[in-house]
Amino acid sequence: MTIEISKEATAEAMASLKRYAEENLAQPLGDLPAGMLLDFVLEEIGPAIYNKAIEDAQVRLLSRITDLSGELFADEFQYWPRLEAKRKSRR
């Protein structure tokens, strides 16, 4: 699976890589090396990050589905009990 990001995200990622190299590696990184590094990261490391995100989303969804009745349970046949409660509160 190839992970693709928008042109805007690519530009921001390359700028971030260039800044990181300049501040932490004490040498500038040009556009071509930054682009190549970004391509490598997206191809090599991106799928691991993507898979973790999918796993996290799946766990979250499964927990919500498991508790669906608790999340969305509606009390049945409550008209008369509510009406009686209203009548008692008026007295």
ABEGO torsion letter per residue (X at the ends): XBBBBBAAAAAAAAAAAAAAAAAAAGBBBBAAAAAAAAAAAAAAAAAAAAAAAAAAAAAAAAAAAAAAAAAABBBBGAAAAAAAAAAAAAX
